[in-house]
Amino acid sequence: MNCSLIGKLIKEYRERLGISQEELCGDFCAVSTLSRLENGKHLPGRKQIEAFFSYMGTKPPINIIPMTEDDFRLYNLELDITNRIAEHNYKYEELLEEYKNLFDENDILSKQYYLRAKAIFEFENSDKKNPEKYLNELISVLQLTVKDFSLEKEITERYYTNNELELINSIAIIEWQCKKEESAIKHLEFLVSYYKNKRFIDERNKGQTLPILLYNLSNWYGRRKEIEKSLESSKEGIKLCKKYTQLCVLPELVFNLGCNYSFLGNHTEGKKCIIAALTIMKLLDNKNFEMGIDYVNENFGYNLTSENI
């Protein structure tokens, strides 16, 4: 695949979506570099090609990316690390070490990926007594490509790569643990809005991400006793789970829905949803099953047991 064909494909995607060269470049690339690429006079590295497509809400066809042997190994390491993080498996120290030894320190996008994965690894394997340290680390990592990001400012309306969006999500999660609830919810609400309203984000990406964001949002609203907001987030998450056949957080969303109905006094609907959710959790051997029973019995007096679910 020569650079002329890659540049042509990026230009076609960009123009079809109505994105200017300045918007597509963000803070990580000069407009002149993109212009040279689109004119077939420049061949960027793997991460830069992926970033251009990621800004446009999709992934490049793997066969168009020119890769050295090291590039291919880095690509596969990223897949492995990303999958482990998604599965809450934070034992990937050897993968991180191999990644560190392979990537070029001058490649800011690979550096950003590595530092994010490293910060998450260290946080999840720590005693979590100092979340502020990891929050500041993740902010610095995001600022490698989103230079104007800060907790105090509204997030700029621009295009973001998947890695940048995942960084904002990680920042929000640790903000919550730092008791920065307003800021955490603001950043999670931004992510929900971004995935819902950026029309060019591919449906698979939306289906994998939006239900999980809405589940977390419904939890956080619920803990703040903003029950109506939690209820609406749960309903929207369930609707999207059905639309995209995304089942990973469906029982938890149904459980939240039942709790919200119960808090609002609709115990008939609430108990029905809770029992449905717990039944699925039991079948899936979900770790939240026993905790869910304890929670609803304590808060609503439903007297459920594992035997009568």
Buried (B, 14 or more C-beta within 10 A) or exposed (E): EEBBEBBBBBBEBBEEBEBEBEBBBBBBBEEEBBBBBBEBEBBBBBBBBBBBBBBBBBBBEEEBBBBEEEBEBBBEBBEBBBEBBEEEEBEBEEBBEBBBEBBEEEBBBBBBBBBBBBBBBBBBEEEEEEBEEBBBBBBEBBBBBBEEBEBEEEBEEEBBBBBBBBBBBBBBBBBBBBEBEEBBBBBBBBBBEBBBEBEBBEEEBBBBBBBBBBBBBBBBBBEEEBBEBBBBBBBBBBEBBEEBEBEEBBBBBBBBBBBBBBBEEBBEBBBBBBBBBBBBBBEEEBEBBEEBBEBBEEEBEBEBEEEEB
